[in-house]
């Protein structure tokens, strides 16, 4: 009975897999204002965009976590196609972390430029 349940769960995972993958959509990176010429309002809008992006990326990674768990289970069950899919999902997850870190550094540079252009 347990083996039938596991087989059914794996089948469901692979049938639903493309739909799950489509649901895990990496958000677009927002534009960062040029701190040397931006107004305070533009910097605040940029900060809001960065925070919204970070929240969206967190949701994306939550989606990827679920997908990766299902793929890992499939790998452990011996599905030969699951390992490359797991590796691809892991790479996408890691890339999202890298992109978020890059965006944070870009915004920090914009803040430094804004402060240099507006010393008061």
N, C-alpha and C positions, 0 to 999 in steps of 0.2 A: 504494500500500500504506500509506504513512504517513498519508494523508488518511483512509483507512478506519479505521486504528487510532485516530486523533484523534476521529473521529466516534463510534466505539464507546466510547471513554473518556468523551466528553461525555455520551453516552446513559446510560452506567453512572452517571455523576455525578448526573444528574437523576433517574434511577430510585432511586438510593440516597440522594439528597439529603435527602428527608424523614427517613430513618432516621438519617443523620448529624446532622441538626438535632436529632432527639430525643435523641441521645447527648450532645449539647453542652448539658448542663443546668447552669444557674447554681445554685450551692449557696445555701441559705438563710442569711441573716445571723444569727449567734448573738446572744444577749442579752448585754449588758454589765452587770456588777454595778454597783450604786450604790456608788461608792467611799467616800462619806461614812458609810455604814452597814455595808459589807461586812466580812467577816472576811478574814484573810490567805488561808485556804483557798479562799474564794469568789473572791478576786482571782486566785489561782493557777489555779483552774478556768477563770476568764474568759480568762486568758492562753492556756491550752491550747486553749480554744475558738477564740480569734482565730487562733492558729497553724494549727489544723486547717482553718479557713475559708480562710486564705491559701493553704494547700496545695491545697485543693479548687478555689479560683478559678484558681490557676496551671494545674491540669489542665484546667479549663474553657477557659481561653484557648488552651491547646495544641490542644484539639479545634477551637476556632474558627479557629485558624491554618490547620489542614488544610482546613476548610470554605471559608475565604476564598481559599486558593490555588486550589481547584477552581473556585470562582465567578469568580475573576479570569481563569483560563484560558478559561472559558466566555465572559466578556465580550470577551476578545481574539479569540475565534473568531467573534464577532458575534451571540451569543445575546441577543436583546432582553430576555428575562426575567431574565437573570443580573445585570444592573447593579443593579436594585432589591434583589435578594436579597443582593448583595455589600454594598450600602449598609446594609441592615438588620443583617447580620452584623457589619459594622464598628462600627455604633452599639452593638450589644450588647457587643462586646469593650470598647469605650471606657467604656461604662456599668459594666462589671465593675471596671475600674480605679478609676473614681470611687467606687464603693461600697466597695471595699477601702480606699481612702484615708480615706473617711468613718469606717469602722469603726476604723481605726487611731487617728484623732483622738479618737473617742469613748472608746476604751480609754485613751488618754493622759490624757484629762480625768478618767476614773475613777481612774487612778493618782494624779494630782495631788490629787484629793479624798480619796483614802485616806491619802495622806501628810499632808495637812492635818489629818485627823481622828485620825491616829495618829502624832504627831510623834516618838515615841521610836524 
